[in-house]
Amino acid sequence: QQQVKQSPQSLIVQKGGISIINCAYENTAFDYFPWYQQFPGKGPALLIAIRPDVSEKKEGRFTISFNKSAKQFSLHIMDSQPGDSATYFCAASKGKLVFGTGTRLLVSP
Amino acid sequence: NAGVTQTPKFQVLKTGQSMTLQCAQDMNHNSMYWYRQDPGMGLRLIYYSASEGTTDKGEVPNGYNVSRLNKREFSLRLESAAPSQTSVYFCASLFTGGNNEQFFGPGTRLTVL
């Protein structure tokens, strides 16, 4: 049973473009929604996170948009750079993290 | 601070062999976790330890055992490895009562032939 659905599986964006990754969850008890970034051969690292009492959180070029009624949240990467090429995982938590299946992002120069 | 360290980095086993994956953290975190990462499936929780002396099953515990040796160390044991356990294993730790950020180790890539 997949509690957090993530799309797309892969994404190619030109340098300077906007990357958008979407996630949907089922369990309304989730109270913490992080995004993790993973480079090849490395462990995931927290990128940005949001709690359901706000609809948007921005940190630099990275923004989470959160829609509680639709049970959806998304990551927007503005002015995407080749260094952003990585795999991105959304997750949801009520104590324990449940991860999405990941999105492989490639930013072409 | 080394953060979360894992050993070994790579391992090849034959079906039926046993091994222990080691994890240690130097951040004085209370909680520790073991995940496996498979293509197209994200990270799935195998076992976790909310505090020293306690362990609980996660989503995919079958075929694994864990030991929370002390506050720093959390090991994962495969008693009789199977090809289905071929995966990349990540250990993570969390300071309970902080901002909920889990810190991950670099992973162990395990192949079972």
Interface residues (C-beta under 8 A of the other chain):
Chain A: Q6 Q9 Y32 P34 Y36 G41 K42 G43 P44 A45 L46 A49 F89 S93 K96 L97 V98 F99 G100 T101 G102
Chain B: V4 G40 M41 G42 L43 R44 L45 Y48 G58 F90 A92 N99 N100 E101 Q102 F104 G105 P106 G107
